Amino acid sequence: MLYTYDKSSLRFVRVKWLALIMKVLAVVALVFSVFGLTIQGTRQAETESEVMIILAEQNKFSADKLIGMIKEMNFNYPQIVYAQAILESGNFQSKIFKENHNMFGMKQAVIRITKAKGTQYDHAFYKNWIESLDDYALYSSTYLSSLRTENEYFNYLSQNYAEDTQYVAKLKQIIESMNLKSKFN
């Protein structure tokens, strides 16, 4: 038996299976309509090369795409995350970023879940920049989720993330000069 919590009566009630099945079917129908899929499969299938072109275009890096994805991922301090990406990647021009798709200077993780495909140039490498952002999200959820203030976040980064003693000052300067707080509000 399946139960759900009824807020109006403040108690658990048995789920009615027919209603649950109808909700699931409605969600499936919505997914099909949103993605333009049809049950009959009348849509013409793309060739493998067309799919590769579409995927390459979707994975193509832009600062605007990065900002959008950082917002979608709901980081606690998105302006810091974006400033780190700028600093660690040399404004998205470093060899580590261009060849490893690594925008955060991440090393290969050994004790947490990671999206990295291995190590190259002594840094983790990824299939694309999106996986680098996903890996930073995994890092963040593992080590940064308990931090409650921006100062705690900066303190953690200065003690555990970067070897540069001016790391936090550089991040703050990027945030200030690019007015990043307003971009993420």
C-alpha positions in Angstrom: 0.0 0.0 0.0 1.1 3.5 -0.8 0.3 6.5 1.5 0.7 10.2 1.1 0.5 13.1 3.5 -2.7 15.2 3.4 -1.9 18.7 4.6 -5.6 19.6 5.1 -6.4 16.8 7.5 -2.8 16.5 8.8 -2.7 12.7 8.4 -1.5 10.1 6.0 -4.1 8.7 3.6 -4.0 5.8 1.2 -3.2 6.6 -2.4 -5.9 5.8 -4.8 -4.2 3.8 -7.6 -6.4 5.0 -10.4 -5.7 8.6 -9.6 -2.0 7.8 -9.4 -2.0 6.0 -12.7 -3.8 8.9 -14.3 -1.2 11.4 -13.0 1.6 9.2 -14.3 0.0 9.0 -17.7 -0.6 12.8 -17.7 3.1 13.4 -17.0 4.1 10.9 -19.8 1.8 12.7 -22.2 3.3 16.1 -21.2 6.8 14.8 -21.7 5.9 13.5 -25.2 4.3 16.8 -26.1 7.1 19.0 -24.7 9.8 17.1 -26.6 7.8 16.8 -29.8 7.7 13.1 -29.6 4.9 11.0 -31.0 3.9 7.5 -30.0 3.7 6.5 -33.7 7.3 7.7 -34.4 6.2 9.8 -37.3 9.1 12.3 -36.8 12.0 11.7 -39.1 15.0 10.4 -37.3 18.2 12.4 -37.6 21.3 10.8 -39.0 24.2 10.1 -36.7 26.1 13.0 -38.1 23.2 15.4 -37.6 22.9 14.3 -33.9 26.6 14.9 -33.4 26.3 18.4 -34.9 23.4 19.2 -32.7 25.2 17.9 -29.6 28.3 19.8 -30.4 26.3 23.0 -30.8 24.5 22.4 -27.5 27.9 21.8 -25.7 29.6 24.8 -27.3 30.8 27.1 -24.5 29.7 30.6 -23.9 29.8 32.8 -20.8 26.1 33.4 -21.1 25.4 29.6 -21.2 27.6 29.2 -18.1 25.8 31.9 -16.2 22.4 30.4 -17.1 23.5 26.9 -16.0 24.9 28.2 -12.7 21.6 29.9 -12.1 19.7 26.7 -12.9 21.9 24.6 -10.6 21.0 26.9 -7.7 24.5 27.3 -6.1 24.4 29.1 -2.8 26.8 31.8 -4.0 26.7 31.7 -7.8 28.7 34.9 -8.2 31.6 33.2 -6.4 31.3 30.1 -8.6 31.4 32.2 -11.8 34.3 34.2 -10.5 36.2 31.0 -9.8 35.5 29.8 -13.3 36.9 33.0 -14.7 40.0 33.0 -12.4 40.8 29.3 -12.7 40.4 29.2 -16.5 42.3 32.4 -17.2 39.0 34.0 -18.5 38.3 30.7 -20.4 41.5 30.9 -22.3 43.8 28.5 -20.4 45.1 25.2 -21.8 43.4 23.3 -18.9 40.1 24.8 -19.9 40.5 24.5 -23.7 41.9 20.9 -23.7 40.6 19.4 -20.5 37.2 21.3 -20.5 38.1 22.0 -16.9 37.0 25.5 -15.9 37.6 25.2 -12.1 41.2 23.8 -12.0 39.9 20.7 -10.4 42.2 17.8 -9.7 41.0 14.2 -10.2 38.7 13.4 -7.3 39.5 10.2 -5.4 37.1 10.1 -2.5 33.9 11.6 -3.9 31.7 11.0 -6.9 33.1 12.7 -10.0 32.3 13.4 -13.6 36.0 13.5 -14.6 37.2 11.1 -17.3 40.8 11.0 -16.0 43.8 13.2 -15.5 45.7 15.2 -18.1 48.3 18.0 -17.3 47.9 17.1 -13.7 44.2 18.2 -13.7 40.9 16.4 -14.2 39.6 16.3 -17.7 36.0 16.2 -18.9 34.1 15.3 -22.0 32.8 18.9 -22.1 32.6 22.1 -20.1 29.1 21.1 -18.8 30.6 18.0 -17.1 33.2 20.3 -15.4 30.3 22.4 -14.0 28.5 19.2 -12.9 31.7 18.0 -11.2 32.0 21.3 -9.3 28.4 20.9 -8.2 29.3 17.5 -6.9 32.3 19.0 -5.1 30.1 21.8 -3.7 27.4 19.4 -2.4 30.1 17.3 -0.8 32.2 20.0 0.9 30.4 23.3 0.7 26.7 22.6 1.4 27.0 23.2 5.2 28.5 26.7 4.8 25.9 29.4 5.7 27.5 32.7 4.8 29.6 34.1 2.0 32.5 34.6 4.4 32.4 31.0 5.4 32.5 30.1 1.7 35.5 32.3 1.1 37.3 31.0 4.2 36.8 27.4 3.0 38.2 28.3 -0.4 41.2 30.0 1.0 42.0 27.1 3.3 41.1 24.1 1.2 40.8 25.0 -2.5 43.6 27.2 -3.8 47.3 27.4 -3.0 47.4 31.1 -3.9 47.2 33.2 -0.7 45.5 36.0 -2.7 42.9 33.7 -4.1 39.9 35.1 -2.2 41.0 38.7 -2.8 41.2 38.0 -6.6 37.7 36.4 -6.5 36.3 39.4 -4.7 38.0 41.8 -7.2 36.4 39.8 -10.1 33.0 39.9 -8.4 33.2 43.6 -7.8 34.7 44.7 -11.2 32.2 42.6 -13.2 29.3 43.4 -10.9 28.5 39.7 -10.6 26.1 40.0 -7.7 23.6 41.8 -9.9 24.0 39.1 -12.7 22.8 36.4 -10.3 20.0 38.2 -8.5 
